[in-house]
């Protein structure tokens, strides 16, 4: 059976338009690696990747280490592996924030441009409660969602203890709360240069007299928090508080554009607006949105899932988006590019035909970006893989058109390495769009 599956895979690859993967450099000669394998190092499952590159060029790959299963609650730590060779090999696993029986997760790291320190935002709740209970208001505040910040001044080798900032960033009446997940943003231009911005989401309590419980998806909303002093103090920025059930902004990512604006991309959690991706802009450093979140029709291929955005600046001037590319399933991790600041996106490359879910984009080096993403052969969360992608693969012919497929690492094309081993070998309002059919019932609120 294995031989037949391999034969079918090889046949599929040769029948599909193919773009040969670029090796990352003569020195490393690797394309992909696997920093996290579920079932290893004391964790049943690894999920929710986030990545940043430090000022010294060290790549930090964060994740949730879920000790007893794949569920979103329980005994969950925030863990980290460091790479000093651009993601080809990885150092030992570090526990950055220990759950100690409770749930710590949703890592949102960012590098402070003034000091080079790594600032990490995470979310917390008691390990005995669920998101549904929190959204229904059945959980006391001390067991509900809280927000913490940590700091590393030595290139991610050590982090300070988590410090609770919930009172600074979570208004009364909010129930659920989640940072990111994925990298946060350090503003590098404009009047707010140096500001740290963390995209986030929340759920609100229903209005008085409503028959709703608060579990309904319409009570999700996006927001941002920011710091102007390197993460020492925090403020609440814009709040998407429509709660109308049309656009239900959930997990979010952000990137700063060349004109200084912030572009926000959000998962739409069961909103009635067609499609699964929303976006908006902020011209004042995340204090307010230029317009309400609206559907992004050129990302219709993306299912209900978290996604990541990254602006390349000097690496080609592209705005990138990463996510699965099958509208009805979490599979086929792909990258899209935008050359008009997020008004439209074009698929640039498909990394794999395997199952895939959450991801994070990161700058790796000159001419190279990285994608840290959940994937697997038999299960969507078998591993968290790191893929290096040459920017030339994303620009398309003449810097324009779109290449179609790059074979998945370890699947017939890109060489793949396992962690710890050396690599083998070397806008304006958008028009209406058609609804995307999905098998079975729509995703339940908060399903990750």
N, C-alpha and C positions, 0 to 999 in steps of 0.2 A: 504494500500500500504506500509506503514511504517513497519507493522508487517511482510509482505511478504518479504520486503527487508532485514529485520533483520534475518528472517529465512534463506534466501538464503545465507547471510553472514556467519551465524553460520555453515551452511552446508559446505560452501567453506573452512572454517577454519579447520573443522574436516577431510576434504578430502585432505588437504595439509600437507606435513611433517611439524611438529611443534616443535619449541624449546621454552620451557616455559621461559618467561622473568624473569630476576633476579631483585629483589628489590635492590635499590641502597645501603641502609644501614639500620641498625635497627633504627637509629635515625630519618632519614627522611622518609623512606619507601614510596618513590614516584618514578615513572619511567618517567613520562612526565608531562609537563605543557604547558600553552599557554600564553606567554607574550604579544602577539599582536593579536587582533581581529579586522578585518577590519570593519569600521563603528563606532568605539568607539574613545573617547578622541579627537574628532574633525578631524579625518582623515578618508577619504573614503576607503583608501587602505594602507596596510603596505607591503613593499617589501624589497628585497635585504638585507638579514640578515648577520650579522658579530658578532663574539663573541671572547672574551678573558677572561682569569682568571687572576686576579691581584695577586701581591705578597702576599697580605693578604688573598687570597682565595675567593674574591668577584667575582662573575660571571657578566660580562657586556654583555648585548645583545643589539646591535645596529641594526637600520633598517632605511629605508626611510619611512617617514610619508607623504603620498601623499594626499593632502587635498581634491581635487575635483574629483578624479577618479583614474583609474589604469594606466594611461598613463605615459610615461617616462619623460615628460616635463611638466612644469607648476609650481605651488606653492608647493614645496617639501622641507621638513625639514629633517635633520638627527636627529633621536630620540634615546633614551636610556632607558632601564630599568635595575636595579641592583638587584641581588639576593645574599643573604648572607647565603643561605642554600643549595647551590649546584644546583639551578635551580628548586626547588620545589615551591617556592613562589617568588613574584617579588614586588619591590618597585614601587612608582609612576612613570609615564612617565616623562622624562626630555627632553627638546629640547636642543640639543648640538650645532647644527648649523642651525639657522633659515633661510629659503629661503626668507621670506618676499616678496613673489610673484615670486621669481626666483627658480631655481632648484639647490639644494645641495644634493649630494648623493654619491654612491659608497664608503661606509665606509670601511676603511682598518686600523683597530686598531692593536697596538702591544705594549707590555710591555718592556720598556727599562731595560735590565738586570743589568745595573750599578746602576740605581737610583730607580727603581720600578715605575717610572712615566708611565702613559698611554699616548702614542703618537697616534694621530688619523689623518690619511690622508683622504681627501675627494675631490670630483670633483664638479665643478660649471659651469652652463651656465645660460643665461637669460631665464626666464620662458616663453618667447614668441617665442623661436626658437626651432627647432627640430634637432635631430641627422642628418637627411637627409640633411637639409639646411647647417649644419656645415660641413659635409663631402663634399658637393658640393662647399664649399668656398664662400657661400653667406652671411656669418655672420662676422661682424667686430670683431677684437680680444677681445674687452672689453665685448662683448656679447657671445663669444664662450667659449670653454672649458678651464677652468683654474684649478689650483691645489692649495689646501690649507692644512695647518697643524695646529693642536691644541694639547694642552698638559694638562693633569690633574696630579697634585701632591698629590691629596687627595682621592685616591682609586676610582676615577670616579664620585665623588660627584659634582664636578664642572670642567669645562674646560675653558681654555683661549679662547679669540676670535680667529676666523679663521685668519691665516696669509698666504698671497699669496706667493707661491714659484714657480709660473709658469715659470719665467725667468730662474730659476735654472735647470728645468727638462723638458721643452718642447721646442725642436728646432724649428726654423723657417721652414715652409713648412709642419708641422704637423697640422692637422685640428681637428679630434676627439681625445679625451684623456679620459681615465678612469682608476682610481686606483682600484686595486683588481677586483671585490669586495670580501670581506672576510678578515680574519685576515692576517696581514703581519708577517714577520719572524725576530726574534732576533737571531743572530748567537751566539752560545755558545761554539764553539770549533774551533780550527785552528787559523791561523794568523790574521783572521778578526773577532775574537770573540768580541762581543759587537756591531757589525754592525747591523743596522736596514735595512731590505730589503723589499721593497714593489713591488710585481708583478703588472704589469700594461699593458695597451694596448693603441693603437693609430691608427689613419689613416693618410696616407700621401697624398699629392697632386699628381696628375698624372704628368708625365714628360712633358716638353714643347713639344707642337705639337701633343700630344695625343688627340684623340677624346673623351676620357673618361671624366666623370664629377668628379670623385673622390668618387662617391657614391658606386661604384662597390666593392664587398667584397674583391677583391684581394688587395686593398690598406690598409686593416687591418694588423697590426703587433703587436707582443708582445715586451715588454721591461721591464726593472726593474729600479727603482731608489733606492738609498741607502744613509744612513747617518752614519757617524762615530763619531758624537758628540751628540748623544741622540735626534736627530731630529731638531737641531738648524740650520744646513745647509744640503743641499741635492745635490747629483750628479746623473747624468744619467749614468746608467750602460749599460748592453748589449742592443742592438737593433736588433730585428728580422726584417730586411728590405728587404726581398726577393721580396715581392709583385708580386709573379708569379701566384697566383691563385690556386696553388696546395695545399699548407697548409696556411690557413689564421688564424694565431693565434689571439685570441680575449681574453676574460676574463680569468684571470690566477690566479693560487694559487701556493704556494711554501712550501717546507719543507726541513730542513737540515738533512742529513743522518749521520750515525755514523762516516763515514770516512771524514766528513767535507764538502762534496759536497752539493750543493743545487739541489733539484729535482723540476722542474717546470712542471706543468700540465696546459694545455690551451684548451679552447673551440676552435674547428675548425669551423669558420663561412663560410660555403658553399664552402670550398675548394674542388678541384677535387679529392684529395686523399680519398680513401674509409674510412668510419667511421667518428666519430665526436670528438675524443679526440686526442690531440697532447701532446708530452712531450719532454723535453731535460734536460741537466744537466749543472751546472756551477761549476768549480773547483777553481775559484778565487773570491768567494764572490759576484757573480752576475755582475762582470765587463764584462764578456764575456761568451758565451755559448761554451760548449765542442763540440757540433755538432748542426746543424740546427734542428729546431722543426721537428719531424717526427710522423707519425701516431702510436697510441698505440692500437694494435689489441685486447688485452685482455679486453679492455673497450668498445667493440663494442655494448654492450647493452645500453649504455648511449646515450640519444638523444642530439640534439643541445641545450646546456644549460650550464650555469656556474656549476662548481664543486669545491670541496675543498679537500685539502690533509693535512695530519697531521702525523708526525712521533712520535711514542709513547715513544721512548727512554727506560726508566726504566719500563714502563708499558707494557713490552712484546716485544719490539724491532720491532714492526710492522709499516709499512707505510700504512696508511689508505687513501681511497678515498671515498667521498660521492657524490651521485647524483641519479636522477631517473634511473630506470632500464628497461624501455620499449623503444626500439630504435626509435619508431615512435610517441611517445607521452610523455608528461611530467606527469609521474605518477610512483607510487611504489618506494618511496625513499629507497635506499639501501646503504650498506657499503661494500666496497671491501678491501681486504688486500693484501699486497705484502711482501714477506719475502726475496726478492732479490733486494731491493733498487729501485723498480719501473720498473724493466725489464718486469715483468709479474704481473697481478693482478688476484685474485680469489674472487668471490662474497662470502661474509662472512655472511651477514644477510640482510633480507628485513624488513624494519621497518613498512611498511603499504602498502595496496593495493590502497590507495587513490591517487588522483591527487597530484603532488608534482613538485617543480621546484628548485629554488636556495637554497643553503645550506651552512653551515659553521661548521667545526669541531673544538672542543675545549677540552682541558684537564680539567676535573672537580675535580678529587681527586684521591687518590690512588686506582688504579684498575678500574677507571671509565672514560669514555669519553662522551662527549655530542655532539648532533647534533641539530643545530638551523636551521629549514627549513620551506619553504613555502609549505602549503598544504591546502586541503579543501575537503568537500564532494561534493558541487555543483559547486565550482569554485577553480581553482588552487591557488588563492591568498586570500582565505577566512581568513586564519590565518597564523601566524608564530608560529610553535610549537617547544618546546624544549624537546628532548628525551635523557635520560640517558641510556647508554649502558655499561654493564659489559664487561671488556676486555676478560673474559673467553668465552663470546659469539662469539668473533671475531677470536679466535685462532683455533677453530675447534677441532675435536677429536685428542688428543695427541699433540695439538698445530699445527696440520696440516690441515686436511680436512675441508670442509665448511658446517656448518649448513645452512639450507635453508630458514626458515621463522620464524620471531618473529611477533606475531600479533600486529597490529597497536594500539596505545593508544586510549582508548575509543571505540575500535571496537571489543572487544571480546578478552581480554587478559590483556594487560598492563593497570593498573589504570591510569587515566588522570586527571589533575587538571587544573582549569582555573586560570589565573593570579590573585593574591591577595587573593585567597582562600586556606585554608590548604588542603593538599592532602587527598583524601578519602582513608580510610584504611591505611593501612600502605604503458743504453744499446747500444748494437750495433745496426746498422740499422735493422729495423723490416721488415719481409717479407710482400709481398702483401696480402691483405685480401679482402674478398668478400664485395661488396657494400651493404649498408643497404637500403632497400626500404623504402620510406616514402610516405604517402598519399598526393596527391596534389603537389603544387609547393614547392621548397625548401624554408627554412626560408629567409625572406627578410634581407638585411644587417642590422646589429645592433638590430634586434628584440630581446627584452629581455623577 
